[in-house]
Amino acid sequence: MVRLKLNKIIIIAVSLLLFSCKADVPKVKGEQPNSQQSIKIGIIAALSGPAAGYGNSIVNGFTLAASEINKAGALNIELIIEDSAGKQEQALSVVKKLINSDKVTAILGPTLSTEMRLVGPEANNSGIPILATSNTASGITDIGQFVFRDSMPESIAIPFAIKKAIEKYHIKNVAMFYGDDDVFTKSAFDTMKSTAEALGLNITTIEKFQKGQTDFKAQLTKIKSTSPDALLCSALYNEGGVILDQARKIGITVPVIGGNGFNSPKIFEIAGSSSDGLIVATPWFSESVENPKVLDFISKFEKAYGSKPDQFAAQAYDGLFIMAHAIKTAGSADRNKIRDALASVRNFNGVLGKFSFDQNRDVDMEPFVLIAKDSKFQLLQ
C-alpha cells in the first residue's frame, strides 16, 4: 500500500511551500504570515486512490482559503496535510499522527464518509474539533459533540432532487441502483428508497454493484426491462460515470437521479454526452449567482489552478473560513472554546451562501437542483 505523508505547509511571501517525501500539493501565491504563533490545522484528504478527484479539489479549496486568511493577518494558519488514499485504516493512522505528533488544534476532513466512521470517534474522544467538508452520509454528526460538517447531507439533497424531477417529468415508476459495499453509497440509497416510498413512487427493481466494478450491463439490462420513468443511482464518480455511459448505450434514456458522488467534473470526463439527463442536488452552483464574493472566489481559484471550483472545493474553502471564524471568536486555540464557537455559527456569509449549523452541528441550508446537458450542469427549471 502506497502511503504518502505530507508535512507542514507554510505560506510565505512568494508561495505556499509544501514539503513531502512522495508527492506535491498545489501551491497558491500568498503573503507573509503575521508574527503570531501558528495555529496548526490538520487536513485529511484522499490525494491518491479512486477518490483523488474529490480530495485534490478539496485541498485546493483549503490551500486557497489559508493563503487568504494569512494574508488578512488576523490569524496565522498552518496546514498539515495528510493523504488517506480514501482508506479507512490509513485515515485512522493519519488522524492519530495529527493528534498525537503534530498536536493540531482542529481537523478538516476526511474526504469520504466511510473514513469518518473511524476518524470521527478518534477526534471526538480526543476533544479535537473536526469539520467534514465532503461527508454526506447520514449520522456523521451523531458521532459526537466535536464533529461538525458544512457538506450538505444526502438526507437534504436527495429529496430535493427527486421532488424536482417528479415535478418536471411526472415520474411514477423508478428503478434503483447502488453500491452496497460503501457507507456513503448505502446511506444515499437508504435516503433514495425512503424518499421514493414517502412520495408514493413505484420501485420497479433494486440492483446492486461493488466498488471497482466496470461491467454493469447485466444489472442495467434488468433495469431497462422494467421500463422505469427514472433511475435512482447512488455511486461515486468512478462507477457512476461508467454506469451512465453503459446505461445510455443499451438504450436507457430516462433521467438518472444521482447522489452527491455524481457532483464532480470527473463525471463528464468519464461519461461524456452520456451524462445528459443526470439530475443532482448541490449547495454550490457557480453560474446561478452574481454574488461578488462568489465571483471573486471563482476568479482566484481559476487563476491558481486553471479550472473552475466544484462543489467540493467550495465546501472546503468555506470550511476553513468557518473554522478560522470560530478560532477568532474563541479568542484562543483552546479546543473546547473553538468547539463551542463552531456550534454557535449562524448566517455565516460564505461562497455557498448564508450558512448555519443546526442544533446537531449539521447543515441548515437549501440546495440547487441541476441537470447535466452538453457535459455541464445547468439549473433544472
Steps between C-alpha positions, in 0.01 A plus 500: 500500500639835397508739790560866434590731784482872457664724755429857592382757250625848588373791294779753429529810287565327173293180523379215713783254539401142570763255617411143410700184454282363220266753343412866459189686606404800279657829604331839513664838512457663839637753746741488791320369812475734795722462804242306700565142600376266228171320555537147373204359310513144376361408159408140410431456129503225240783631284560160343278204420153488342370805691792727409279707270305613804802527730719715278215742436443520875865573576501773235210664684676476837827630363342802332306583817813472716688742277220756530459459876871545561515795263228673704728470804254429781611135516803300392363164383746217446353211303633151557371289213485121506395260225253231607466350148130465585579199723360460849812360666728756338263780605505369857880489499537858378243641740696344788816663363330839474368477856792339681808613305403824329279620788251668266235737633229376261449264205319534167403190303520213425376475140267200529220421744643148531824648637315720747356191670849441645647851494204672667500296823878539532479880471191523719648288777813715492297821526613627157245701295463330162312649206398278208479687172403212271326235716131466414395165649244501778614503861834678455445759774343237724855375558553760769488859621832592334386386154362759251442519126432767240430245224131460434380153608322276253197512728450861384634488143343180366135579590538842332632337183232231487213742564624740233537214250147380572365851435692527174456150356186367678691197625299212647722191460868488599777241494781515757870421462761540775838393635435271794857491638552865596359702791426802281331320211294281733389802703399690186309196377310483830402866457397442138287201592326664795436814294358301209270309735388816680414662165300197386733399219494142374843335524532266201829334608797547732844403367845507665864536398841505669796740505732446208235334285525598134228298327145590602317369193324211676345724766423776252331257262274386783427862590412579139258205486291654780436819296558755780431872457831576675804328648608585855872429527734528798866480396836675514619655174723209391215251480233767445652630179530150354142418603373807315697410189389136494139588583471736205670253266245226575212741448412630847405857415303599811632753752758370748471653847835474676637556845786728603760269347392621155575865586845502343641612162650150481151376404522691173852375432384139540147509356522782245166561327354197682478724807216698339188460713688449827321682783673595827450736791790710631563799728735645236421623150737773389312604186175582677617803694662837456616525860833692501634267770431196283637662185817598685545143625452355152747749352768426761448126472525501121814714515662266752398162356390556141146368547172604658433391858253217551273435796778330696743788458232750604405301811867468598562872442204598718589230752840647580354851522232369738768338715708820496190698600446265795864530608478880493169489688651268761788742544749218550610158378306333782325208333192507723447870437542446125244218510251728676571782254441266205169388647387862518566581130189650343455683167865474406541676165701261284524408134229238561270778620365558849618206707397389849552193716179355639469370857664174392802680345370415154417709192202737496451615139321411175661353186486576130359225276703460182480298179791407276493612138788524251746381766419768755238569764218751470205582723208262464214739425 
